[in-house]
Amino acid sequence: MTPTTDPFPVEETTASDHVADALFRPVRSGNAFEDTVARLLQTIRLGIVAPGEALPPERDLAAKFSVSRDTVREAIAELAKAGYLVSKRGRYGGTFVTDVLPEVAATDEPLDADEIEDVLGLREILEIGAVRAVAGKSLSAADRDLLWRRLGETAAASAADYRRLDSRLHLTIGELAGTPSLVPLLADNRTRVNELLGSIPLLGPNIDHSNEQHEAIVVAILTGDSARAIEAMREHLEGSAALLRGFLS
C-alpha cells in the first residue's frame, strides 16, 4: 500500500539525512583498511548510498574515517574489483555504486539457532527503544517530511530494492531518535538481519503486510502515539522473526 496523500503536509525541505554521518565515522586504527572496506560495504548494502549514486569524495571519506587517502583509495579499488563500485571520469565523475550489486555467495554452513535469537533479540531492544524515543519527541517539519518520504519510497519499492529501502526507513527512525550512538548499533544489527533475510525468499504477501505495518508505525510516530508506535513496531518485528525462525530454525 503506497501512501498517496500526506496527512501531515509540510513544505519541501532540504534537510539532510544524518544516517550516513553516523556510519561515516572514524574506524579503528589497528585495522584501518579492513574497517574502511567493511564500513563502505555497510553503507552500500544498507542503501545509504544507493545503486547509481556517488560516494563522497576520497578526501571527505578519509576525514570522516580518520584514515589516509591512500587507505580510502585502496579500499575503493578493491571494492571496484569486487563489483560494488565504479569510477567515472569527467566533470561529473567520481566513485559510484554499481547499478547492479554482486550477489552474496550462498553458504552451506548451518545457521546457529542461538545466533539467530541473539540477532532478533537485539533488534527488538534497539528498534522498540528507537520508536519509543521518536514517538515521544516533537519532530520538526523537516524530520516529519523525511520520515513520510522514506515510508513512501519503501512502499513503492520493487522487489529488488525492497530490503535496501526497508533498511533505510528503519535507520531513519533510529536517526530521528536523536541519540547519535544508536544509529551505528542499529546499522550493525540491520546488516546481520539482512544477512538472515537474504537466506529466505522474499514473499509478496509479507511485503504487503510489512508496508501496512510500516504505515501504522509512521502514523503513530507522527501523531505522537507512543504506545501505538511501540505496539506496531513489536508486531512488525515479530512477523519478520516468525518467518526467519520458520525458514532457518
C-alpha positions as CSV (number, residue, x, y, z in Angstrom):
1,M,0.0,0.0,0.0
2,T,1.6,3.2,-1.2
3,P,0.8,6.4,0.7
4,T,-0.7,8.7,-1.9
5,T,-1.9,11.6,0.4
6,D,0.3,13.0,3.0
7,P,-1.8,13.6,6.1
8,F,1.0,15.7,7.6
9,P,1.8,18.1,4.7
10,V,4.8,20.3,5.0
11,E,6.8,22.5,2.7
12,E,9.6,20.9,0.7
13,T,12.7,20.6,2.7
14,T,16.4,20.4,2.0
15,A,17.2,18.8,5.4
16,S,20.0,16.2,5.1
17,D,19.7,12.7,6.3
18,H,22.2,12.2,9.1
19,V,22.2,8.4,9.0
20,A,25.2,8.5,6.6
21,D,27.1,10.7,9.1
22,A,26.6,8.1,11.8
23,L,28.1,5.4,9.5
24,F,30.9,7.5,8.0
25,R,32.6,7.7,11.4
26,P,36.3,7.0,12.4
27,V,37.4,3.4,12.1
28,R,39.7,1.5,14.4
29,S,43.3,2.4,13.7
30,G,44.6,-1.2,14.0
31,N,42.6,-2.4,11.0
32,A,42.2,0.8,9.0
33,F,42.0,-0.8,5.6
34,E,39.7,-3.7,6.6
35,D,37.4,-1.5,8.6
36,T,37.2,1.1,5.8
37,V,36.2,-1.7,3.4
38,A,33.6,-3.0,5.9
39,R,32.2,0.5,6.5
40,L,31.8,1.2,2.8
41,L,30.2,-2.1,2.2
42,Q,27.7,-1.4,5.0
43,T,26.7,1.9,3.6
44,I,26.2,0.2,0.2
45,R,24.3,-2.9,1.4
46,L,22.0,-0.8,3.7
47,G,21.2,1.6,0.8
48,I,22.7,4.6,2.5
49,V,24.4,5.2,-0.8
50,A,22.1,3.6,-3.4
51,P,23.0,1.9,-6.7
52,G,24.0,4.5,-9.2
53,E,24.7,7.1,-6.5
54,A,28.1,8.6,-5.8
55,L,30.2,8.1,-2.7
56,P,31.6,11.3,-1.0
57,P,35.0,12.4,-2.4
58,E,38.0,10.5,-1.2
59,R,39.3,13.4,0.8
60,D,35.9,13.6,2.7
61,L,35.9,9.9,3.3
62,A,39.4,10.0,4.6
63,A,38.5,12.8,7.0
64,K,35.3,11.0,8.2
65,F,37.0,7.7,8.7
66,S,40.2,9.3,10.2
67,V,42.4,7.3,7.7
68,S,44.7,8.3,4.9
69,R,43.5,9.0,1.4
70,D,45.7,6.1,0.3
71,T,43.7,3.8,2.6
72,V,40.4,5.0,1.2
73,R,41.8,4.7,-2.4
74,E,42.9,1.1,-1.7
75,A,39.5,0.2,-0.2
76,I,37.7,1.7,-3.2
77,A,39.9,-0.1,-5.6
78,E,39.2,-3.5,-4.0
79,L,35.5,-2.9,-3.9
80,A,35.6,-1.9,-7.6
81,K,37.4,-5.2,-8.4
82,A,34.6,-7.0,-6.4
83,G,31.9,-5.3,-8.5
84,Y,30.5,-2.9,-5.9
85,L,31.9,0.4,-7.2
86,V,32.8,2.0,-10.5
87,S,34.9,5.1,-11.1
88,K,33.8,7.7,-13.7
89,R,36.0,10.5,-15.1
90,G,35.0,13.9,-16.3
91,R,33.2,16.9,-15.0
92,Y,30.5,14.7,-13.3
93,G,32.9,11.9,-12.4
94,G,33.6,10.3,-9.1
95,T,33.1,6.9,-7.5
96,F,29.7,5.4,-7.9
97,V,27.9,2.4,-6.5
98,T,27.3,-0.1,-9.4
99,D,23.7,-0.2,-10.7
100,V,23.5,-4.0,-10.0
101,L,25.3,-5.2,-6.9
102,P,27.0,-8.5,-6.8
103,E,25.1,-11.4,-5.3
104,V,26.3,-12.6,-1.9
105,A,27.6,-16.2,-2.3
106,A,25.3,-18.7,-0.6
107,T,26.7,-20.8,2.2
108,D,26.0,-24.4,3.1
109,E,27.0,-23.9,6.7
110,P,24.0,-24.3,9.1
111,L,22.9,-21.2,10.9
112,D,23.2,-21.4,14.7
113,A,19.8,-21.0,16.4
114,D,21.4,-19.1,19.3
115,E,23.0,-16.6,16.9
116,I,19.6,-16.1,15.2
117,E,18.0,-15.4,18.5
118,D,20.8,-13.1,19.5
119,V,20.3,-11.0,16.3
120,L,16.5,-10.9,16.7
121,G,16.6,-10.2,20.4
122,L,19.0,-7.3,20.0
123,R,16.9,-6.0,17.1
124,E,13.8,-5.9,19.3
125,I,15.6,-4.0,22.0
126,L,17.1,-1.4,19.7
127,E,14.1,-0.8,17.4
128,I,11.5,-0.6,20.0
129,G,13.7,1.7,22.0
130,A,14.1,3.9,18.9
131,V,10.5,4.1,18.1
132,R,9.6,4.9,21.7
133,A,12.0,7.8,21.7
134,V,10.9,9.2,18.3
135,A,7.2,9.0,19.1
136,G,7.8,10.9,22.3
137,K,9.5,13.7,20.6
138,S,8.3,16.9,18.9
139,L,9.6,16.4,15.4
140,S,10.5,19.3,13.1
141,A,8.7,19.8,9.8
142,A,11.8,18.6,8.0
143,D,12.0,15.4,10.1
144,R,8.3,14.7,9.6
145,D,8.7,15.2,5.8
146,L,11.8,12.9,5.8
147,L,10.0,10.1,7.6
148,W,7.0,10.3,5.4
149,R,9.1,10.3,2.2
150,R,11.1,7.2,3.5
151,L,7.7,5.4,4.0
152,G,6.6,6.2,0.5
153,E,9.9,5.1,-1.0
154,T,9.7,1.8,0.8
155,A,6.0,1.2,-0.1
156,A,6.7,1.9,-3.8
157,A,9.9,-0.2,-3.9
158,S,10.4,-3.0,-6.4
159,A,11.3,-6.5,-5.1
160,A,14.9,-5.9,-6.0
161,D,15.1,-2.6,-3.9
162,Y,12.7,-3.5,-1.1
163,R,15.2,-4.6,1.6
164,R,17.5,-1.7,0.9
165,L,14.7,0.9,1.2
166,D,13.2,-1.0,4.2
167,S,16.6,-0.8,5.9
168,R,16.8,3.0,5.2
169,L,13.3,3.6,6.7
170,H,14.2,1.7,9.9
171,L,17.6,3.6,10.1
172,T,15.8,6.9,9.6
173,I,13.6,6.1,12.6
174,G,16.7,5.4,14.6
175,E,18.4,8.7,13.4
176,L,15.3,10.7,14.4
177,A,15.6,9.3,18.0
178,G,18.3,11.9,18.5
179,T,20.9,9.7,20.1
180,P,23.8,9.6,17.6
181,S,25.4,6.4,19.0
182,L,22.2,4.5,18.5
183,V,22.4,4.6,14.7
184,P,25.7,2.6,14.3
185,L,24.3,-0.1,16.6
186,L,21.1,-0.3,14.5
187,A,23.1,-0.4,11.3
188,D,25.3,-3.2,12.6
189,N,22.3,-5.2,13.7
190,R,20.4,-4.5,10.5
191,T,23.3,-5.8,8.5
192,R,23.1,-9.1,10.4
193,V,19.3,-9.1,10.0
194,N,19.7,-8.6,6.2
195,E,22.1,-11.5,6.0
196,L,19.5,-13.7,7.6
197,L,16.7,-12.3,5.3
198,G,18.9,-12.9,2.3
199,S,18.7,-16.6,3.1
200,I,14.9,-16.8,2.8
201,P,12.6,-16.0,-0.1
202,L,11.0,-12.5,-0.5
203,L,7.3,-13.2,-0.1
204,G,4.8,-10.9,-1.8
205,P,2.1,-11.1,0.9
206,N,4.7,-10.4,3.5
207,I,5.9,-7.3,1.7
208,D,2.3,-6.0,1.6
209,H,1.8,-6.7,5.3
210,S,5.1,-5.1,6.1
211,N,4.1,-2.0,4.2
212,E,0.8,-1.8,6.2
213,Q,2.8,-2.2,9.4
214,H,5.3,0.5,8.3
215,E,2.5,2.9,7.7
216,A,1.0,2.2,11.1
217,I,4.4,2.8,12.8
218,V,5.0,6.1,11.0
219,V,1.5,7.4,11.5
220,A,1.8,6.6,15.2
221,I,5.1,8.4,15.4
222,L,3.7,11.5,13.6
223,T,0.7,11.6,15.8
224,G,2.8,11.2,19.0
225,D,1.1,8.0,19.9
226,S,4.0,6.3,21.7
227,A,2.0,3.2,22.9
228,R,0.7,2.5,19.4
229,A,4.1,3.1,17.8
230,I,5.6,0.5,20.1
231,E,2.8,-2.0,19.6
232,A,3.0,-1.6,15.8
233,M,6.8,-2.0,15.8
234,R,6.7,-5.0,18.0
235,E,4.1,-6.6,15.7
236,H,6.2,-5.8,12.7
237,L,9.4,-7.3,14.2
238,E,7.5,-10.4,15.4
239,G,6.3,-11.0,11.8
240,S,9.9,-11.0,10.4
241,A,11.1,-13.1,13.3
242,A,8.5,-15.7,12.7
243,L,9.5,-16.0,9.1
244,L,13.2,-16.3,9.9
245,R,12.6,-18.9,12.6
246,G,10.3,-20.8,10.3
247,F,12.8,-20.9,7.4
248,L,16.1,-21.1,9.3
249,S,15.5,-22.9,12.6
